[in-house]
Amino acid sequence: MVNTDVSLRPVHDSDLPVFFRQMNDPEANRVAAFTSPKAAEWDLFAAHWNGLRESPDVVVRTVLADGDVVGNAAVYGEPGEREVTYWIDRAYWGRGLATAALRELLVEVPERPLYARAAADNAGSLRVLEKCGFRVTAAARGFAHARGEEIDEAVLMLG
């Protein structure tokens, strides 16, 4: 892990083009698997993100590493069923940034339980979640838009 200052802040308008580029990386999409078809079209992407930012039920943050925008992290969903999600630019994978960002988000949003889902073969994301205290509680199958097929999924919980 690189010694990097990781912080979270509210999402700014200027972050959206960076997120759009990051979330349209074909390799990152394949690994994440469960992506939105809205991510590929700017107008749908921007409308989705503006909705997230305006929702009182969503906590969404920009992830910064040494001041640079490297991704995003969020908590969303109904009380008692809220989930975490995060996206880190592939250029920064393997440096511990997702783990640091998720830990910071979990301090900001202390409610429990929280849930997470990851493609069962996404070892990196599963490691991040487990380092932050999530435990696999179930297995599921779901349609992975980025792969165009149904795949195995791990369901995790932080109690």
N, C-alpha and C positions, 0 to 999 in steps of 0.2 A: 504494500500500500504506500502510495506517495503521500508525503506530509503536505496536505492541502487544507486550506480553510474552507469548510463547507457551511453554508448558511441558507436559510429560507427567507423569502420575502413575498409579499403579495405580487400577483401577476400584473405586469405592465403591458400596455398595448404593443410596445416594441418587442416583447417576448414572443408574441404569436408567430411572426415569420420564422423565428429560430425554432420554435416547437414544430411548426409545419415541416421544415426541412428535416429535423430530427426524426419525426414520426413517419416520414416517407422514405426512410432508408430501408431498402429491400431486405438486407440481412437482419437488421434489427426487428423488422416486422416478422420475418420468418421465425426468429427466436421467440419473440413475444407471443406470436400466434393469434391471440385473441385481441384483435385490433378492430377499429371501426372503419367501415367503408367511407365514412364522412371525412376521414383524414386525408384522402387523396384529392379532394376538391376544395379549393381555398374558401369559397363562399360558405359551404357547409361546415368546414372546419372552424372558421371564424365565428359563425353563428353558434356552434356548439360551445366553443370556449367562452363566448360572451354570456351564454346562458349559465355556464358553470360559475363564472365570476359573479353573476348577479344573484345566484341562488343562496338563500340563507341556510340551506341544508348541506352545502358543500364548502369544505375548507380546501382551497387549492393554492398551492405555492410554487413559485419559481425556485429551482435549486441553483445556487451559485457555488462555484469553486474558484477560490481566489478572485472573486468578483465577476467571473465569466458565467453566462447562462449556459448550464450544462444539462438542464432537464426540468422536470416538474414532479410534484408529489401531491396527492390529494386524499381526502377522506370524503366519502359520499354514501348516500343511501338512507333508508329508514332507520329510526332509532332501534337498537337491538339487532340490526342486520347491517350495520355500516361496514363498508369495505375500504381498504387502502389500495391505492394504485400509485405507480411511479414510472417514470421514463427517464433514462439517462442516455445521453448521446453516446453512440457506440464507440466513438473515439476515446471515451473516458472509462469504458468498462474495465473491470479488474483492479480498480484503484481504491475501492472501499467507499466511493462517493454515494452510491445508492444506500448502503448501510447507514452512513452518517446522516444522510438526508432523512431517511425513514425514522431513525432514532429521534431526530429533532422534531419531526412531525408528530411522533407519538407523545412527546412531552407537551407539545402545543394542544393536542387533542387527547386528553387523559381518559375519555370515556372508554369503557370496556363492556362487553366484548367488542373486538374488531375482527373482521375477517379479511381474507385475501385469497386470490385464486391465481394459479400459474399453470402454464403448460407443464405436464408431468415430466417432460424432458428438458425443461428450462432450469438446469442445475444452478446457474448463476442466481436467478431470481429466488429459487427455493433456499439457497444459502443465505441470501440477504434477509429473507423473512425469518428464517430460523435463528440467525444471529440477533435479530430484534425481538425474539421471544415467541414468535408464532410457531404453532405446532400443527402438523398435518392431522386433520380430523376426519377427512373423507376423501374419496376418489369420485370423480364424475367424468362424464364425456360431454363435449360441447363442440359446436361448429366453430372452427378457427378460421375466420375470414382470411387472414394472411396466408393460410396454407390451402384454403379451398376445400377443407374436409373436416370431418369430425375427428377429434383427438382426445387422448386422456388428459385429465386436468386434476391437479391437487387443490383441495380446499383446506385452508389453514385458518386457525383462530388464535387470537391473543386474548386470554381471559383476564 
